[in-house]
Amino acid sequence: MGRPLTLPEMNHDSYSDSYIRGILNTVKTIAMVGASVNEIRPSYFAFKYLLERGFHMIPVNPGHAGRDLLGQRIYARLTDIPERVDMVDIFRTAQYALGIVQEALALKPPPQVIWMQLGIRNDEAAALAEANGLTVVMNRCPKIEYGRLSSEIAWMGVNTRTISSKKAATTGGIQRLSLQRASAPGGATLAAERAQREDGGS
């Protein structure tokens, strides 16, 4: 008998553009744990941005349960959500990530992806999620990654390292760039690299 096959350990210090693009092109329903109703909070901006890009966004915040955020009902916890969730976006500090992953695993069916926001890394939580077959992203923002991979942030003069000769599609009278764009090598964002350095990474 041969040895059982084992998957290589995921490198959470660096994600390929194809890995991130594959997630953002696949998930449809995102539960954001820690979504804020405060319009000046980063979680509010990220929630609004992803909602406007066509994702079905579900806010999770026990302090505002029962209220609405941009027309979406707020739930106290993941297990209160009455529909399937494809991705859990963690907008809480790293110390809460393990408990959130444990709650996510109790969902039937569980989500496909656990995504920890920029500046958030919890390797124990990531290992638990991956041991249960979930895809994990840490220390990245889906808003930033979507903007970079679609080249939307290039409109503000940011070098996204993505190139395309295709004209952006217009939906609802607004130009929206898709994620189906070629990427040059080294597609990490400066913000992500800075946060990684500040978090003790290389």
N, C-alpha and C positions, 0 to 999 in steps of 0.2 A: 504494500500500500504506500502511495506517495504521501508527501506532507500536504496538509490542507492549505489552500491558497489564502493569503492574507493581503488585504488592501494596503497600499503604502500610506503612511501617516500623512495627514493633510498639513501643509505648511501654511500656518495662519499669519505668517509675517509678510506674505506676498501672494496676491491673487491675480491670476491671468485675466485679461479682459474677456476672454471667451467664457470663463467661469462665472464672472459677474453678469455678463450679458445673458448667459443661459438662464440664470435665475430670474432676472428682470423680464425676460421674454416669456417665461413659463408661468410665474405666479400671477394670479388674478385678484385674490382676496388677501388683504394684509391687515392683521390686527396690530395696532401700534400701542404697546403698553407704555404708559407715561405720556400719552398725548395730552397737550395742554389747551385749555380754552383761551389762554392769555395770548393775544395776538403778537406779542413781542418775544415769545419764547421760541427757540429753535424747533421744538417738536411741532408747534403750530405751523410754522413755515413748511417743514418737511411733509406734514400731513396734507396741507393744502396743495402743495406742489404735486404730490403723487396722486391725489384725488383728481386734479386737473389733467393728469396724464392718462386717465382712464382706469386706474386701479380702483377696486372696490375697497374702500378704507373703513376700518372699524376701530374707533377709539376705545381704549381701555384705561379708566382712571376712576378708582373708587370714590374719590372726593367729588366727582361730578356725575356719578352714575344716574341715569335717567334723563339727563339733559341731552341736548344736541350739540354737535360740533360740525359746523358747515353742512348741516342737514343730515348728519349721521348720528344715530343714537349712541350714547356713551354707556359702556358696560363697566361694572365694578371689577370683574375678573374674566379671564379667558374662558373659564368653564361656564360662564353665563351666556356666552355667544351661542345663538340657536342655529348657526349655519356653519358650513365647512370653512376652515381657515387654511390658506395655502402657506402663508408666511407670518411669523411672529417677529415684529420689529421691536427690539427692546430699547426704550428710551429712558431707562433707569440706570443708576450707577451699578458698577460691576458686582457689588455685594449682593444685589437682588437677582442677578442673572440665573443662578442655579435654581432658586425657587420658581422663577418664571418658566424655565425649561421643564422642571418637574411638573408644573401645572399644564404646560403645553402637551406633554406626553400623555396626560390624562384625557385629552380630547379624543373623540371618536368620530372620524379618523384623526390621527395626529397631523400637525402641519408638515409640509415638505421641507421647510427652511426655517432656521433660527438665524436672525440677523441682529447683531449687536452694533449699536450706533457708534459713530466716530468718538474715539476716546474710551470706549468700553471694551474690555477684554476680560474674560473669565474662562481659563482653560479647563477647569473642572466642569463647568456647565457645557462647554463645547464638546468635551469628551463624552459626557452623558448623552447629549443629543446625537452625536455621531455613532455611538454604540447602539443607538436605537434606529439607525438608518436615516437620520435627518442630515441635510446639508447645512453647513454653518459658515457664516461670515462674521468676522469681528473687526472692530475698530474701523468701520467704514460707514458712510451715510448713503442710503439708496438715492436720496435726492441729488447729492453731488455726483454719484456714479452714473445715474441716469443722464444728468446734464452733460457730463463729460463724454460718455459713450455715444450720446446722440448729437454731440457737438453744439448743443444749445448754449453752453456757457462760453463757446467761442465768440458768440455775439457780443460778449463783454470784454473781448480781447484776451481771454485765457487760452493758452495753448493746450488743447485737449489731446493732441497726438492722434486724432481721428480725422480721416479724410474721406470725402465723397464728392462726386460731381453731380449727384442727384439733387434735384430741387426738393425742398422740404414740402411735405404734404400739408394741405390746409384742411383743418377740421373745425367746424363751428366758426369759420372766419378767422381762425388763428393758425399761423404756421406752427407745425409740430414736427420735429425731426425724429426719425425712428432710431432704434438701437442697431439696425442692420447696417453698420458702417465699419469700414476697415480701420484697424488700429495700428499705429506705428509701435515699435518696441518701447517698453518702459512707460506704460500707461498709468502709473500711479499718480495721484494728485498731490500737489505740494501740501495741501492741508492734511491729507492722510499721512504723508511722510513726517510732517512736523508733529502731529499728534502721537505717532509711533515713537519718535525720538523722546518726546516729553514723558511718554509712558515707560521709558527705560529700554525701548527697542533699539536696534542698530541704526 
